[in-house]
Each structure stands twice: as structure tokens, then as C-alpha cells.
């Protein structure tokens, strides 16, 4: 479908412009008129420009969606009709791609579609959870507050993602630095000592022979190592692309020493927050669990949440199904029990999310102190191996020379 650039005038006399796909000029003109925009100029982009646009156009990030949600809440709360609100955002938003999406939302609304249906045409911008929350807001007439809650939810989700990335960044950097150091030692340092040992014609210790052999292999067959690394990476990506592989990998990530507990707590905080938001917005518990299981982004936790949903359908209590998952600690189970008995499960789940969030913040702040002892031990072992491999032959030779001199 060709892409057109257009310029027009809105109902309030403002000049608006944008880029939109359409079957032809007449189709785009009709769509603009339905959006209450009087076309002034419409021109088709050439194929080269279209390709360049697709390659270099801005992406709509979660931050853009969060700001869009906050703006929609503010405008709707002030009593501005949804079409005018969307028009205002389209004209002022900084992301050109989001402006294009908002323009398409307006076109869909003009044709009689609901907002949730229009958003469903843009799955890369609005995920399933977001669309379902909008659908609840349309049903209950509480769309403005839904936008506010979604904005808070996205902000919280961005924070938790940032915390998890911070937890993994430090150990990843240190391991990468160690790997580079090992390569440098094997390629540049050990060969020099190998020449010295060869000139002395001495019997070398086993550990020295192993170091020299590995160094020689790395220098002479580096392409084999690179092929093995890329092969392992490809096999890993293929494995985690399957449902079972992704579930096993997500479960393994939560068992990684130190960083694993941060990943687990971050995932559980996102689950609790999403569940609290969906139930507070009026979704039934079963629907909330099924929806959250699809957006938690952890196959292992998702399967446990779906098992809760299946248990509740059989008539079991939320507490019993939560206990059977094996992922909630006793304190959280107690809070779930209280929430279920008092009918305030959404409030208790919100408190669980806040509790996990506080734990994650503390764990990330103390991450360096927790990892340092492990790194020191690892570095000590590495240095010990190198020292024994390099200096043992020298000590043996020095002893022989001293005895010979005596």
C-alpha cells in the first residue's frame, strides 16, 4: 500500500500534517474528511523515500506510550472529547511514528470503531494487557482513570525492567572483562614464556603444559573457537525460542546466585501490580489471571499463573491455588489469604508489589557488595593457576641451577 504525505486544516483552524498509508489519493482524502480534516495538499512518497522512512523511522517506546496515557488522562479528565484529545496529542507529540498511529486511531474512531478495537490494529505499540484495560474502561465508562492507571503501570514496569538490567549489568561486565584478560594472556603473554621454557629444555609441570597447549590451540585454531561460540549461541537461541526451552531458561535465570533473586522478585512485583490493576479496574479474577499470565514475560511464572486460573475454575480458593504454585513465600500467602477473606485482594496485591519493589531496590543497591567476594575468589583462582603454570618451571630450574652450582 502506498504512503502519502498530507497537509490539512482541522475544525479549529489549525494546520496539521502527517504521513499515512492509503489505497490511493481519493481514499486518503475521504479518510481525512472523516477525521474532520480538510485536505490542503496530498502527495505520494516515492519508493526510495518509503524504504528510507521504514528503515529510519522512530520507534514507539514504552516511555512514549506512558506519556500518551498520561496526556489522555489529563485531557479526558478535563472533559475534552476523545477525538479532540487525540487530535491535540497528534499535533504536539514529539515521536512522528506515534503521531502517525494516533492519526490512524482517529480515522478508526471516525469510522465507528471503538478505541480498543482501533488500538488492536497496532500490537507493536499497544500490547494485549493495555488493550484489555482500555476495553474495560470503555465498558465501565471509566476510561480516564484507566489511562492514569496504565500510565502508572508502565512507569512501574519500566522501573522494574531497569532494576533487573542493573542487576545483570555488573556481573556481565566483570565476566566480559575476565574473558578479554584470558584471551590477552593466552595470545600475548604465555607464548613469550613458552619460548623461554623451550630454550631451557626442561621438563615442565602438568599445569604449565596445559596452559601452553590451550594457548597454542587458541592461537592456531581461533576460527574453531569462534565457530564454537557462534554455534553455541545459535543453539541457545533456537532452544529458548521453543516454549519448553523458554520456560526452562526463565526458571534457570531465577536460580542464578544473587542476580536470580532480583529477577524473581522483579517478575513477581510486575505480576502483583498487573493483577491488582486488572481486578481493581473491574475484570473478574479468572480473566485477570489469564490476561496477566500472557503479559508477565516469564514462561515459568506464566505457567504457574495459568495453573492458578485452572484451579479457581475447579472451585478451589485463590490461597490454595497460590500455595500449589510454589512461587509465593509464606508472608505473601498470608496477605493473599487476608485479601481473599476481606474482599480487598486488589489492595493486598498492590502491597505485595510494593514489598517486592522495595526488596529489589535494596538488593540492587547492595549488589556490588554481594558479588565482590565471589569475584575476588574467581580472580584469585585465575591468578593462582597462571602463577603456578608460569613460575613453577622457573622455581624448578632455579633449584636445579643452585644444586648444580653447589
Phi, psi and omega in degrees: 000130182292158180249136182237145168262136181227156173223135182208183181236128181280178181301323182273010175089003181280143176279127178236150178215163180179184179234132183210146176274145178200161181295319179200184182297318181296320181295318179292320178300318179295319180296322179292321179295322176296329178276008180063037174243123178274115184294137174253318182211133176225127177219144182277140175281144176285166186299320180296317179295323180296318179297315179299320179298317181292328182282321190247006180293153180294149173264149177272112182270170177296331176295320177298317180293323178296314179294322176300316180296318180295319178295318178298319178299313183298316183290316179293323179296329179280000177089011179282131179302152187298325180293319177291324179297315179295322179297318179296318179293320180299325183278342185245346184293142183279337182270116184296323180293319178294322177300321179296318179295316179298321177298321178290327175297318179298317179299317180294319178295322178297330180276003174101005180277158174280159182298319181297323178292319179296319179293332181295343178279357182230067184294338179285343180258313182244117181280177184299321180297314181300313183296319179295324177294321177297320179298320176297318179297322177293322182290319184270352183073023184240041189294324182296315179291330177296318177298320179296314181294323178294322177298314178296322181295316180294321178298316178296317181296319177296321179296315182292322176298318179298320179295318180294319178296321178296323180295328183268341186294315184295306178297326178296317179296316182294316180296320178297317179297320178296319180297319178296319179297319179296320179296315180299317181297317183287329184271327188246326187270304185300322177302327178294317177292328179298320178297319180295315181296322181295323181291337181270346177053043181257156175286123185266147175296160182300317183296326178291318178300321180294317179297316180294319180296317180293320178298317179296318179297317182295323181283323185269334184233040180300327180294329177292318179297317179297318178297320178295319180296313180293323178295318178295320179297315180296318179296321179296315179297321179294322182293313183282352175283342175277157183297315180295316180297317179297319179297315180295320180292318178297324177291319180296320181303325182281354178255001177296133180305135176069295182293331183299320182291331177290318178298316180297311182295322177296319179295317180293326177296318178294320177299311183297319181293316180296318180295318179297318181296315184292318179290323179293332181278354175112001177286140174299157184301317180299314179296322179297314181297316180295321180291314182295325180298334181274346185244001184284344176060036173210109186299323181294311178294322179301317179296322179293322178293320178295327176293326174298316180299317180295321179295319180294323176298332178279357178101006179281159179283161178297320180299316182295316180292323178294322179294322182291338180292328180077014181249351180258138177280167185303323180296316179294319178298322178294319179294322176297318179299315179296317180296322180292320181289323185269351181077017180241045184297323180298320179293319180292322177294326176296319178294324177297317178299316179296322180295313178296322179298316178298319178297318181295316179301315180294317182296322180292320179296326182262011185299316181301315180294329180284325185276331185307314180301321179294317180294322179297317179296316180298315178296321179298317179296318180298314180295321180297316179298314180295319181296315179295318182293326184269318189267338178302312178300323180294319178296319179297317180294321179296319179296318179296316181295322179293317179295319180295322180291327178289000000 
